Amino acid sequence: MRYLKLLSFYFFFFFFFTLSDILLLHLYVIHYQNNRIRSLNVNW
């Protein structure tokens, strides 16, 4: 029972960090694309 709890704990942390990584990457890509589009519009 103790091992199961520990395993679920590790799984939760792994899932949480993976999800946060994906969200951060997604936000970074959106931010980068917006900046690029804005700079292109300014140069145009």
N, CA, C and O atoms as a Tripos MOL2 file, in Angstrom:
@<TRIPOS>MOLECULE
protein
  176   175    44     0     0
PROTEIN
NO_CHARGES

@<TRIPOS>ATOM
      1 N           0.8390   -1.2060    0.0000 N.3       1 MET1
      2 CA          0.0000    0.0000    0.0000 C.3       1 MET1
      3 C           0.8780    1.2620    0.0000 C.2       1 MET1
      4 O           0.5810    2.2370   -0.6910 O.2       1 MET1
      5 N           1.9300    1.2250    0.7630 N.am      2 ARG2
      6 CA          2.8160    2.3790    0.8270 C.3       2 ARG2
      7 C           3.4970    2.6230   -0.5260 C.2       2 ARG2
      8 O           3.6500    3.7630   -0.9640 O.2       2 ARG2
      9 N           3.8980    1.5340   -1.1680 N.am      3 TYR3
     10 CA          4.5610    1.6720   -2.4640 C.3       3 TYR3
     11 C           3.6070    2.2350   -3.5140 C.2       3 TYR3
     12 O           4.0060    3.0150   -4.3790 O.2       3 TYR3
     13 N           2.3700    1.8370   -3.4240 N.am      4 LEU4
     14 CA          1.3690    2.3290   -4.3720 C.3       4 LEU4
     15 C           1.1730    3.8390   -4.2020 C.2       4 LEU4
     16 O           1.0610    4.5770   -5.1800 O.2       4 LEU4
     17 N           1.1340    4.2680   -2.9780 N.am      5 LYS5
     18 CA          0.9720    5.6980   -2.7040 C.3       5 LYS5
     19 C           2.1760    6.4790   -3.2370 C.2       5 LYS5
     20 O           2.0200    7.5440   -3.8350 O.2       5 LYS5
     21 N           3.3660    5.9440   -3.0160 N.am      6 LEU6
     22 CA          4.5850    6.5850   -3.4980 C.3       6 LEU6
     23 C           4.5880    6.6410   -5.0240 C.2       6 LEU6
     24 O           4.9640    7.6530   -5.6150 O.2       6 LEU6
     25 N           4.1740    5.5690   -5.6400 N.am      7 LEU7
     26 CA          4.1340    5.5030   -7.1020 C.3       7 LEU7
     27 C           3.1520    6.5310   -7.6620 C.2       7 LEU7
     28 O           3.4620    7.2270   -8.6290 O.2       7 LEU7
     29 N           1.9960    6.6220   -7.0680 N.am      8 SER8
     30 CA          1.0050    7.5960   -7.5330 C.3       8 SER8
     31 C           1.5170    9.0270   -7.3120 C.2       8 SER8
     32 O           1.2560    9.9220   -8.1170 O.2       8 SER8
     33 N           2.2440    9.2230   -6.2180 N.am      9 PHE9
     34 CA          2.8370   10.5250   -5.9310 C.3       9 PHE9
     35 C           3.8320   10.9190   -7.0200 C.2       9 PHE9
     36 O           3.7980   12.0410   -7.5260 O.2       9 PHE9
     37 N           4.7190    9.9840   -7.3770 N.am     10 TYR10
     38 CA          5.6990   10.2480   -8.4320 C.3      10 TYR10
     39 C           5.0160   10.4770   -9.7730 C.2      10 TYR10
     40 O           5.4010   11.3590  -10.5410 O.2      10 TYR10
     41 N           4.0070    9.6740  -10.0380 N.am     11 PHE11
     42 CA          3.2830    9.8110  -11.2970 C.3      11 PHE11
     43 C           2.6170   11.1830  -11.3920 C.2      11 PHE11
     44 O           2.6430   11.8180  -12.4470 O.2      11 PHE11
     45 N           2.0300   11.6310  -10.3020 N.am     12 PHE12
     46 CA          1.3840   12.9410  -10.2780 C.3      12 PHE12
     47 C           2.3950   14.0550  -10.5540 C.2      12 PHE12
     48 O           2.1240   14.9660  -11.3360 O.2      12 PHE12
     49 N           3.5550   13.9770   -9.9120 N.am     13 PHE13
     50 CA          4.5800   14.9930  -10.1300 C.3      13 PHE13
     51 C           5.0720   14.9900  -11.5670 C.2      13 PHE13
     52 O           5.2500   16.0410  -12.1820 O.2      13 PHE13
     53 N           5.2890   13.7900  -12.0920 N.am     14 PHE14
     54 CA          5.7540   13.6710  -13.4750 C.3      14 PHE14
     55 C           4.7270   14.2720  -14.4390 C.2      14 PHE14
     56 O           5.0790   15.0200  -15.3500 O.2      14 PHE14
     57 N           3.4740   13.9370  -14.2260 N.am     15 PHE15
     58 CA          2.3930   14.4420  -15.0750 C.3      15 PHE15
     59 C           2.2980   15.9680  -14.9780 C.2      15 PHE15
     60 O           2.1630   16.6550  -15.9900 O.2      15 PHE15
     61 N           2.3680   16.4830  -13.7600 N.am     16 PHE16
     62 CA          2.2570   17.9230  -13.5430 C.3      16 PHE16
     63 C           3.3900   18.6840  -14.2320 C.2      16 PHE16
     64 O           3.1520   19.6930  -14.8950 O.2      16 PHE16
     65 N           4.6270   18.1940  -14.0710 N.am     17 PHE17
     66 CA          5.7700   18.8800  -14.6770 C.3      17 PHE17
     67 C           5.7310   18.7960  -16.1970 C.2      17 PHE17
     68 O           6.0900   19.7510  -16.8850 O.2      17 PHE17
     69 N           5.2980   17.6610  -16.7160 N.am     18 THR18
     70 CA          5.1870   17.5200  -18.1700 C.3      18 THR18
     71 C           4.1400   18.4820  -18.7120 C.2      18 THR18
     72 O           4.3550   19.1330  -19.7350 O.2      18 THR18
     73 N           3.0200   18.5690  -18.0320 N.am     19 LEU19
     74 CA          1.9480   19.4620  -18.4610 C.3      19 LEU19
     75 C           2.4100   20.9230  -18.4060 C.2      19 LEU19
     76 O           2.1480   21.6870  -19.3350 O.2      19 LEU19
     77 N           3.0800   21.3090  -17.3480 N.am     20 SER20
     78 CA          3.5540   22.6880  -17.2240 C.3      20 SER20
     79 C           4.5970   22.9930  -18.2970 C.2      20 SER20
     80 O           4.6260   24.0990  -18.8380 O.2      20 SER20
     81 N           5.4610   22.0100  -18.6080 N.am     21 ASP21
     82 CA          6.4480   22.1860  -19.6690 C.3      21 ASP21
     83 C           5.7650   22.4390  -21.0050 C.2      21 ASP21
     84 O           6.1540   23.3390  -21.7490 O.2      21 ASP21
     85 N           4.7570   21.6490  -21.3020 N.am     22 ILE22
     86 CA          4.0400   21.7970  -22.5710 C.3      22 ILE22
     87 C           3.3430   23.1530  -22.6330 C.2      22 ILE22
     88 O           3.3600   23.8180  -23.6690 O.2      22 ILE22
     89 N           2.7390   23.5550  -21.5370 N.am     23 LEU23
     90 CA          2.0470   24.8460  -21.5080 C.3      23 LEU23
     91 C           3.0270   26.0010  -21.6800 C.2      23 LEU23
     92 O           2.7480   26.9510  -22.4110 O.2      23 LEU23
     93 N           4.1690   25.9210  -21.0110 N.am     24 LEU24
     94 CA          5.1710   26.9740  -21.1410 C.3      24 LEU24
     95 C           5.7000   27.0500  -22.5620 C.2      24 LEU24
     96 O           5.8730   28.1370  -23.1120 O.2      24 LEU24
     97 N           5.9560   25.8950  -23.1510 N.am     25 LEU25
     98 CA          6.4420   25.8580  -24.5270 C.3      25 LEU25
     99 C           5.4070   26.4710  -25.4700 C.2      25 LEU25
    100 O           5.7540   27.2370  -26.3690 O.2      25 LEU25
    101 N           4.1550   26.1330  -25.2630 N.am     26 HIS26
    102 CA          3.0720   26.6570  -26.0960 C.3      26 HIS26
    103 C           2.9760   28.1810  -25.9650 C.2      26 HIS26
    104 O           2.8470   28.8860  -26.9660 O.2      26 HIS26
    105 N           3.0390   28.6780  -24.7430 N.am     27 LEU27
    106 CA          2.9880   30.1220  -24.5190 C.3      27 LEU27
    107 C           4.1880   30.8170  -25.1450 C.2      27 LEU27
    108 O           4.0570   31.8990  -25.7180 O.2      27 LEU27
    109 N           5.3540   30.1980  -25.0350 N.am     28 TYR28
    110 CA          6.5640   30.7800  -25.6150 C.3      28 TYR28
    111 C           6.4450   30.8810  -27.1370 C.2      28 TYR28
    112 O           6.8150   31.8950  -27.7290 O.2      28 TYR28
    113 N           5.9270   29.8250  -27.7600 N.am     29 VAL29
    114 CA          5.7610   29.8160  -29.2200 C.3      29 VAL29
    115 C           4.7740   30.9000  -29.6540 C.2      29 VAL29
    116 O           5.0240   31.6140  -30.6250 O.2      29 VAL29
    117 N           3.6650   31.0240  -28.9450 N.am     30 ILE30
    118 CA          2.6700   32.0550  -29.2720 C.3      30 ILE30
    119 C           3.2890   33.4480  -29.1120 C.2      30 ILE30
    120 O           3.1020   34.3100  -29.9710 O.2      30 ILE30
    121 N           4.0080   33.6660  -28.0400 N.am     31 HIS31
    122 CA          4.6460   34.9520  -27.7910 C.3      31 HIS31
    123 C           5.6650   35.2700  -28.8880 C.2      31 HIS31
    124 O           5.7160   36.3910  -29.3920 O.2      31 HIS31
    125 N           6.4650   34.2840  -29.2460 N.am     32 TYR32
    126 CA          7.4890   34.4750  -30.2730 C.3      32 TYR32
    127 C           6.8510   34.8060  -31.6240 C.2      32 TYR32
    128 O           7.3140   35.7040  -32.3260 O.2      32 TYR32
    129 N           5.7960   34.0880  -31.9850 N.am     33 GLN33
    130 CA          5.1190   34.3390  -33.2600 C.3      33 GLN33
    131 C           4.4830   35.7250  -33.2710 C.2      33 GLN33
    132 O           4.5290   36.4170  -34.2880 O.2      33 GLN33
    133 N           3.8970   36.1340  -32.1640 N.am     34 ASN34
    134 CA          3.2920   37.4650  -32.0920 C.3      34 ASN34
    135 C           4.3450   38.5530  -32.2490 C.2      34 ASN34
    136 O           4.1160   39.5450  -32.9410 O.2      34 ASN34
    137 N           5.4930   38.3720  -31.6140 N.am     35 ASN35
    138 CA          6.5620   39.3570  -31.7380 C.3      35 ASN35
    139 C           7.0840   39.4250  -33.1620 C.2      35 ASN35
    140 O           7.3620   40.5080  -33.6760 O.2      35 ASN35
    141 N           7.2150   38.2810  -33.7910 N.am     36 ARG36
    142 CA          7.7180   38.2330  -35.1610 C.3      36 ARG36
    143 C           6.7370   38.9250  -36.1090 C.2      36 ARG36
    144 O           7.1440   39.6860  -36.9860 O.2      36 ARG36
    145 N           5.4570   38.6570  -35.9260 N.am     37 ILE37
    146 CA          4.4280   39.2800  -36.7700 C.3      37 ILE37
    147 C           4.4190   40.7970  -36.5420 C.2      37 ILE37
    148 O           4.2940   41.5720  -37.4900 O.2      37 ILE37
    149 N           4.5500   41.2020  -35.3060 N.am     38 ARG38
    150 CA          4.5470   42.6280  -34.9810 C.3      38 ARG38
    151 C           5.7630   43.3180  -35.6110 C.2      38 ARG38
    152 O           5.6330   44.4010  -36.1820 O.2      38 ARG38
    153 N           6.9220   42.7040  -35.5120 N.am     39 SER39
    154 CA          8.1320   43.2940  -36.0870 C.3      39 SER39
    155 C           8.0310   43.3410  -37.6140 C.2      39 SER39
    156 O           8.5000   44.2900  -38.2420 O.2      39 SER39
    157 N           7.4210   42.3180  -38.2030 N.am     40 LEU40
    158 CA          7.2260   42.3230  -39.6590 C.3      40 LEU40
    159 C           6.2930   43.4600  -40.0590 C.2      40 LEU40
    160 O           6.5260   44.1360  -41.0620 O.2      40 LEU40
    161 N           5.2520   43.6690  -39.2880 N.am     41 ASN41
    162 CA          4.3140   44.7500  -39.5900 C.3      41 ASN41
    163 C           4.9870   46.1150  -39.4360 C.2      41 ASN41
    164 O           4.7280   47.0310  -40.2160 O.2      41 ASN41
    165 N           5.8380   46.2430  -38.4420 N.am     42 VAL42
    166 CA          6.5460   47.5090  -38.2270 C.3      42 VAL42
    167 C           7.5150   47.7550  -39.3800 C.2      42 VAL42
    168 O           7.6030   48.8770  -39.8800 O.2      42 VAL42
    169 N           8.2320   46.7380  -39.8050 N.am     43 ASN43
    170 CA          9.1820   46.8900  -40.9120 C.3      43 ASN43
    171 C           8.4690   47.1490  -42.2370 C.2      43 ASN43
    172 O           8.9870   47.8440  -43.1100 O.2      43 ASN43
    173 N           7.3080   46.5930  -42.3670 N.am     44 TRP44
    174 CA          6.5350   46.7940  -43.5810 C.3      44 TRP44
    175 C           6.0800   48.2390  -43.6560 C.2      44 TRP44
    176 O           5.4060   48.6250  -44.6120 O.2      44 TRP44
@<TRIPOS>BOND
     1     1     2 1
     2     2     3 1
     3     3     4 2
     4     3     5 am
     5     5     6 1
     6     6     7 1
     7     7     8 2
     8     7     9 am
     9     9    10 1
    10    10    11 1
    11    11    12 2
    12    11    13 am
    13    13    14 1
    14    14    15 1
    15    15    16 2
    16    15    17 am
    17    17    18 1
    18    18    19 1
    19    19    20 2
    20    19    21 am
    21    21    22 1
    22    22    23 1
    23    23    24 2
    24    23    25 am
    25    25    26 1
    26    26    27 1
    27    27    28 2
    28    27    29 am
    29    29    30 1
    30    30    31 1
    31    31    32 2
    32    31    33 am
    33    33    34 1
    34    34    35 1
    35    35    36 2
    36    35    37 am
    37    37    38 1
    38    38    39 1
    39    39    40 2
    40    39    41 am
    41    41    42 1
    42    42    43 1
    43    43    44 2
    44    43    45 am
    45    45    46 1
    46    46    47 1
    47    47    48 2
    48    47    49 am
    49    49    50 1
    50    50    51 1
    51    51    52 2
    52    51    53 am
    53    53    54 1
    54    54    55 1
    55    55    56 2
    56    55    57 am
    57    57    58 1
    58    58    59 1
    59    59    60 2
    60    59    61 am
    61    61    62 1
    62    62    63 1
    63    63    64 2
    64    63    65 am
    65    65    66 1
    66    66    67 1
    67    67    68 2
    68    67    69 am
    69    69    70 1
    70    70    71 1
    71    71    72 2
    72    71    73 am
    73    73    74 1
    74    74    75 1
    75    75    76 2
    76    75    77 am
    77    77    78 1
    78    78    79 1
    79    79    80 2
    80    79    81 am
    81    81    82 1
    82    82    83 1
    83    83    84 2
    84    83    85 am
    85    85    86 1
    86    86    87 1
    87    87    88 2
    88    87    89 am
    89    89    90 1
    90    90    91 1
    91    91    92 2
    92    91    93 am
    93    93    94 1
    94    94    95 1
    95    95    96 2
    96    95    97 am
    97    97    98 1
    98    98    99 1
    99    99   100 2
   100    99   101 am
   101   101   102 1
   102   102   103 1
   103   103   104 2
   104   103   105 am
   105   105   106 1
   106   106   107 1
   107   107   108 2
   108   107   109 am
   109   109   110 1
   110   110   111 1
   111   111   112 2
   112   111   113 am
   113   113   114 1
   114   114   115 1
   115   115   116 2
   116   115   117 am
   117   117   118 1
   118   118   119 1
   119   119   120 2
   120   119   121 am
   121   121   122 1
   122   122   123 1
   123   123   124 2
   124   123   125 am
   125   125   126 1
   126   126   127 1
   127   127   128 2
   128   127   129 am
   129   129   130 1
   130   130   131 1
   131   131   132 2
   132   131   133 am
   133   133   134 1
   134   134   135 1
   135   135   136 2
   136   135   137 am
   137   137   138 1
   138   138   139 1
   139   139   140 2
   140   139   141 am
   141   141   142 1
   142   142   143 1
   143   143   144 2
   144   143   145 am
   145   145   146 1
   146   146   147 1
   147   147   148 2
   148   147   149 am
   149   149   150 1
   150   150   151 1
   151   151   152 2
   152   151   153 am
   153   153   154 1
   154   154   155 1
   155   155   156 2
   156   155   157 am
   157   157   158 1
   158   158   159 1
   159   159   160 2
   160   159   161 am
   161   161   162 1
   162   162   163 1
   163   163   164 2
   164   163   165 am
   165   165   166 1
   166   166   167 1
   167   167   168 2
   168   167   169 am
   169   169   170 1
   170   170   171 1
   171   171   172 2
   172   171   173 am
   173   173   174 1
   174   174   175 1
   175   175   176 2
@<TRIPOS>SUBSTRUCTURE
     1 MET1         2 RESIDUE 1 A MET
     2 ARG2         6 RESIDUE 1 A ARG
     3 TYR3        10 RESIDUE 1 A TYR
     4 LEU4        14 RESIDUE 1 A LEU
     5 LYS5        18 RESIDUE 1 A LYS
     6 LEU6        22 RESIDUE 1 A LEU
     7 LEU7        26 RESIDUE 1 A LEU
     8 SER8        30 RESIDUE 1 A SER
     9 PHE9        34 RESIDUE 1 A PHE
    10 TYR10       38 RESIDUE 1 A TYR
    11 PHE11       42 RESIDUE 1 A PHE
    12 PHE12       46 RESIDUE 1 A PHE
    13 PHE13       50 RESIDUE 1 A PHE
    14 PHE14       54 RESIDUE 1 A PHE
    15 PHE15       58 RESIDUE 1 A PHE
    16 PHE16       62 RESIDUE 1 A PHE
    17 PHE17       66 RESIDUE 1 A PHE
    18 THR18       70 RESIDUE 1 A THR
    19 LEU19       74 RESIDUE 1 A LEU
    20 SER20       78 RESIDUE 1 A SER
    21 ASP21       82 RESIDUE 1 A ASP
    22 ILE22       86 RESIDUE 1 A ILE
    23 LEU23       90 RESIDUE 1 A LEU
    24 LEU24       94 RESIDUE 1 A LEU
    25 LEU25       98 RESIDUE 1 A LEU
    26 HIS26      102 RESIDUE 1 A HIS
    27 LEU27      106 RESIDUE 1 A LEU
    28 TYR28      110 RESIDUE 1 A TYR
    29 VAL29      114 RESIDUE 1 A VAL
    30 ILE30      118 RESIDUE 1 A ILE
    31 HIS31      122 RESIDUE 1 A HIS
    32 TYR32      126 RESIDUE 1 A TYR
    33 GLN33      130 RESIDUE 1 A GLN
    34 ASN34      134 RESIDUE 1 A ASN
    35 ASN35      138 RESIDUE 1 A ASN
    36 ARG36      142 RESIDUE 1 A ARG
    37 ILE37      146 RESIDUE 1 A ILE
    38 ARG38      150 RESIDUE 1 A ARG
    39 SER39      154 RESIDUE 1 A SER
    40 LEU40      158 RESIDUE 1 A LEU
    41 ASN41      162 RESIDUE 1 A ASN
    42 VAL42      166 RESIDUE 1 A VAL
    43 ASN43      170 RESIDUE 1 A ASN
    44 TRP44      174 RESIDUE 1 A TRP
